[in-house]
Amino acid sequence: MSAGRARRPSGSDAPDNIDCLSSAVSIETRGSAAPIPALSALRPAQTRTRWWVEGLVIVWLCWVYDATTNFAPLRLHVAIGNAWSVLHLEQSLHLDPELALDRWLAGHHTLGLIVSDYYDNAHFVVTLGLLGWLWWRRADLYRPLRNSLVLVNVLAFIVFWCYPVAPPRMLSSYGFTDVVASSHAFGSWHTGALASHANQLAAMPSLHMAWAAWCTIALWRISQRLWVRGLAVLYPCLTAVAVLATGNHFLLDIVGGLATIAVAVLAVGRTQRIAKRGRRLASLDLPRRRPPKPAGAPAYRMSQTCYEVQDQIE
């Protein structure tokens, strides 16, 4: 008789629908049958960073910026010469709208005051306000965006040190007007006590443009609403016109600012991908250990009927 089929002996009193269990083989839950940890456990916790850590980052950036500013007077002639070089390059490329925009805005005092106030204040209010909102509400987006903004400033500080460029407003002999100073804009960094705390030779790259582009990227990631994304694109466009018309940046400075934010975002994104790949590989190399068995948990059992056992013995 085949050992694989169950034979019920004649005359048995066992009911048809009840199998008599005579032996049981336990199956241990190890190896591939072991419970797989939730994938969410492998993801880094998206928690808000400590405020004092962010404060230290800002203090450090201010310290580096101030260090470059202290040497600005010693580099004035070099910066003026580099400004003339940038202007001549733009003229050779027929891409020099700065003077025409500057003269036009200088002839409209009220509009010049509005644009100057925008230039002096929106740069800080919009960027730092958006950064603070991300820290408070969107911890999942904050870290990469914060790192991109920090890297933008570090790259710009390196260029400020290696290649100082004076803004167009310092080329007064060419016909440029310092619209911000002449309109007495609120919070002006060109006159008064604040002038000594600003690096006047930091036109290349334009941090105004780089920060504005960063705000566009942040808003684009935060919201999918069309009006929000429309404002996100409009903001750097207005900033570009403001920095050109007030005589604070050349067109190539704007290009440099956009290139700087592009390099920063790509570098941070590349670093994130490498870190994620490392965590994924580390999770695959984890030793597969048998998890502790909870107390009182029932074991899985495979049963054989008494009839099958009897057939195997025969």
Secondary structure as UniProt FT lines:
FT   TURN            3..4
FT   TURN            10..11
FT   TURN            16..17
FT   STRAND          21..26
FT   HELIX           31..33
FT   HELIX           39..42
FT   HELIX           51..70
FT   HELIX           72..75
FT   HELIX           76..93
FT   HELIX           98..106
FT   HELIX           109..137
FT   HELIX           139..162
FT   HELIX           168..170
FT   HELIX           172..174
FT   HELIX           179..182
FT   TURN            183..184
FT   TURN            186..187
FT   HELIX           193..197
FT   TURN            200..201
FT   HELIX           207..222
FT   HELIX           226..245
FT   TURN            246..247
FT   HELIX           251..284
FT   TURN            295..296
FT   STRAND          301..305
FT   HELIX           306..313
//
